[in-house]
Structures are given as structure tokens and as C-alpha cells.
Amino acid sequence: MTAHDADRDGPVLTPGIYLVGTPIGNLRDITLRALQVLAGADVLACEDTRVTRKLFSRHGLSAPAAIVSCNDHNEQAVAPPARAHGRRRQSGRVHQ
């Protein structure tokens, strides 16, 4: 498979945990690579699920079935399951 095939057929990523920086203000201020990584997520941990859903909607992406909120108050509880997804060779994404 070539890079061109990956562009045509959708994101092809090595399973693991990816950290993705996302826009603070304008939802269009995001890279194509960041959108590709987010689109390939099996699980998504994010600070604010409402903002994440807006980002996915704005860019026409289908949100993964598992979106979990991860913030200062629950990070200790959410982080271990997120790492477990990476060990099971699923693609988890964390964005802020």
C-alpha cells in the first residue's frame, strides 16, 4: 500500500496512542494530519466532549463510539484504560 492508497482509502495508522493538538479558537486551524489521526481513532479521550463533537461535525468526521472526558478531576481514572487500549493494539487518541 502506498501513501496515495492511504489517502484514497482513509487513514491507515499504526495502532497506539496518539497525542493530537487541536484548535483553541477557530476550528479550521487544524492540520490535515491531525484530522487523519482523529478520523482513525477507535477511542478518543478529550478535555471537553462537546467541543470535540463540534470539531468532528465541522470537518465531516464520524466520531468514534468511545469518547471519554479526560481532565484534571478524572485523569487518574481515565489514563490507565487509555493505555490499555494502546497495548491491545487499538488506536487511541488524546486531544486538548
DRENDODO-439305 format. One line per field, with one value per residue: x, z, y of N, C-alpha, C in turn; residue number from 1. Coordinates in pm, whole numbers, always signed. Last residue first. Example, Ala and Ser with C-alpha at 12.3 -4.5 7.8 and 13.67 -1.06 7.14 Angstrom:
DRENDODO-439305
n.u <- [+1285	+1319]
n.w <- [+708	+780]
n.v <- [-225	-569]
ca.u <- [+1367	+1230]
ca.w <- [+714	+780]
ca.v <- [-106	-450]
c.u <- [+1290	+1320]
c.w <- [+787	+780]
c.v <- [+3	-330]
resi <- [2	1]
***
This chain:
DRENDODO-439305
n.u <- [-653	-675	-568	-667	-588	-629	-519	-346	-357	-211	-404	-586	-432	-429	-697	-709	-530	-673	-903	-825	-662	-835	-1043	-972	-843	-983	-1147	-1427	-1430	-1592	-1640	-1702	-1569	-1747	-1676	-1632	-1674	-1575	-1778	-1791	-1549	-1591	-1815	-1700	-1518	-1688	-1799	-1589	-1297	-1059	-1068	-997	-1136	-1085	-1016	-944	-915	-966	-734	-553	-660	-641	-361	-306	-413	-437	-647	-839	-1108	-1203	-1053	-939	-775	-739	-528	-284	-287	-113	-197	-123	-193	-153	-63	-317	-464	-761	-870	-817	-659	-442	-343	-260	-45	+135	+56	+84]
n.w <- [+2316	+2272	+2209	+2079	+2001	+1831	+1972	+2095	+2357	+2435	+2392	+2592	+2818	+2819	+2889	+3149	+3281	+3250	+3409	+3674	+3660	+3550	+3662	+3695	+3466	+3221	+2969	+2850	+2569	+2323	+2124	+1856	+1695	+1460	+1133	+1007	+911	+1048	+1229	+1375	+1516	+1666	+1818	+1971	+2119	+2271	+2426	+2570	+2667	+2664	+2559	+2397	+2190	+2003	+1744	+1493	+1246	+1273	+1403	+1189	+1006	+1150	+1162	+887	+836	+1132	+1202	+1218	+1214	+1459	+1639	+1923	+1956	+1766	+1901	+1892	+1992	+2052	+2028	+2090	+1841	+1516	+1245	+1009	+748	+663	+322	+58	-32	+142	+104	-162	-131	+7	-83	+0]
n.v <- [+1795	+1439	+1123	+813	+475	+196	-114	-289	-315	-95	+103	+34	+90	+367	+405	+298	+494	+753	+774	+814	+1038	+1233	+1373	+1642	+1731	+1502	+1353	+1181	+967	+800	+540	+550	+845	+1049	+1117	+1449	+1707	+1920	+1977	+1736	+1743	+1978	+1907	+1702	+1858	+2012	+1805	+1694	+1821	+1669	+1323	+1028	+792	+498	+470	+713	+824	+1093	+1180	+1154	+1338	+1578	+1596	+1625	+1875	+2081	+2360	+2587	+2566	+2646	+2897	+2815	+2596	+2295	+2031	+1782	+1458	+1170	+830	+500	+248	+109	+306	+387	+509	+679	+614	+559	+774	+779	+521	+538	+718	+565	+221	-117]
ca.u <- [-688	-658	-593	-622	-647	-579	-622	-323	-438	-147	-281	-628	-468	-304	-648	-782	-498	-545	-917	-915	-608	-723	-1060	-1050	-769	-945	-1026	-1376	-1432	-1532	-1594	-1806	-1561	-1683	-1759	-1576	-1742	-1489	-1730	-1902	-1577	-1477	-1824	-1809	-1471	-1602	-1885	-1652	-1438	-1093	-1057	-1002	-1089	-1120	-1111	-949	-882	-1063	-862	-534	-644	-774	-439	-257	-474	-365	-602	-694	-1039	-1197	-1110	-1044	-836	-755	-644	-317	-322	-150	-152	-180	-118	-226	-17	-225	-402	-638	-888	-896	-782	-524	-392	-367	-162	+76	+133	+0]
ca.w <- [+2413	+2221	+2316	+2055	+2091	+1811	+1917	+1955	+2281	+2447	+2313	+2451	+2788	+2791	+2761	+3039	+3268	+3185	+3264	+3643	+3721	+3473	+3642	+3800	+3594	+3270	+3048	+2901	+2714	+2352	+2261	+1951	+1739	+1591	+1220	+1055	+848	+945	+1140	+1290	+1424	+1575	+1724	+1878	+2029	+2174	+2344	+2464	+2659	+2780	+2534	+2529	+2197	+2133	+1800	+1634	+1261	+1198	+1475	+1311	+968	+1112	+1286	+959	+772	+1017	+1234	+1242	+1087	+1433	+1509	+1879	+2075	+1776	+1826	+1928	+1881	+2111	+1959	+2148	+1953	+1643	+1335	+1116	+783	+742	+460	+132	-102	+125	+237	-126	-209	+77	-92	+0]
ca.v <- [+1900	+1574	+1218	+949	+573	+331	-29	-253	-412	-226	+103	+29	-49	+295	+456	+231	+351	+723	+757	+703	+915	+1180	+1228	+1576	+1728	+1633	+1337	+1307	+986	+930	+566	+509	+706	+1033	+1034	+1322	+1594	+1863	+2085	+1778	+1632	+1967	+2020	+1670	+1753	+2078	+1892	+1614	+1861	+1751	+1467	+1093	+929	+558	+374	+674	+683	+1012	+1179	+1076	+1197	+1527	+1585	+1506	+1758	+2023	+2224	+2594	+2539	+2502	+2867	+2907	+2655	+2440	+2079	+1920	+1546	+1299	+950	+621	+305	+118	+202	+424	+382	+675	+656	+463	+740	+899	+559	+446	+757	+678	+344	+0]
c.u <- [-750	-706	-578	-658	-589	-655	-564	-445	-433	-225	-211	-505	-513	-333	-518	-734	-578	-514	-787	-918	-695	-668	-945	-1059	-840	-874	-981	-1254	-1371	-1544	-1523	-1769	-1670	-1676	-1685	-1680	-1687	-1548	-1650	-1856	-1687	-1502	-1713	-1829	-1578	-1552	-1804	-1741	-1504	-1242	-1102	-979	-1106	-1062	-1169	-1054	-894	-1039	-964	-665	-632	-767	-578	-335	-431	-443	-535	-641	-887	-1128	-1093	-1111	-954	-821	-663	-431	-358	-170	-199	-116	-191	-136	-95	-183	-294	-592	-760	-923	-874	-659	-480	-427	-282	-49	+66	+89]
c.w <- [+2342	+2325	+2253	+2176	+2062	+1899	+1906	+1891	+2132	+2371	+2318	+2360	+2643	+2755	+2723	+2901	+3159	+3175	+3199	+3493	+3690	+3529	+3570	+3785	+3702	+3404	+3090	+2989	+2750	+2502	+2268	+2094	+1841	+1627	+1351	+1139	+887	+881	+1023	+1187	+1326	+1472	+1621	+1775	+1927	+2072	+2234	+2373	+2541	+2782	+2658	+2505	+2338	+2135	+1930	+1663	+1403	+1217	+1406	+1389	+1093	+1076	+1256	+1089	+843	+960	+1111	+1290	+1103	+1302	+1477	+1752	+2033	+1906	+1851	+1841	+1935	+1996	+2037	+2079	+2007	+1755	+1465	+1194	+884	+770	+538	+277	-16	+64	+227	+9	-178	+3	-10	+0]
c.v <- [+2016	+1673	+1355	+1033	+710	+428	+112	-188	-383	-333	-31	+24	-64	+149	+385	+278	+277	+573	+710	+672	+794	+1049	+1162	+1424	+1648	+1619	+1476	+1278	+1120	+951	+701	+545	+675	+886	+1013	+1247	+1459	+1738	+2028	+1880	+1672	+1857	+2012	+1782	+1717	+1977	+1960	+1699	+1789	+1784	+1544	+1241	+982	+698	+428	+568	+631	+863	+1090	+1069	+1110	+1379	+1530	+1487	+1630	+1904	+2166	+2459	+2544	+2467	+2718	+2860	+2743	+2484	+2229	+1969	+1683	+1396	+1072	+741	+426	+169	+216	+302	+417	+532	+637	+503	+654	+865	+682	+484	+668	+726	+453	+123]
resi <- [96	95	94	93	92	91	90	89	88	87	86	85	84	83	82	81	80	79	78	77	76	75	74	73	72	71	70	69	68	67	66	65	64	63	62	61	60	59	58	57	56	55	54	53	52	51	50	49	48	47	46	45	44	43	42	41	40	39	38	37	36	35	34	33	32	31	30	29	28	27	26	25	24	23	22	21	20	19	18	17	16	15	14	13	12	11	10	9	8	7	6	5	4	3	2	1]
***
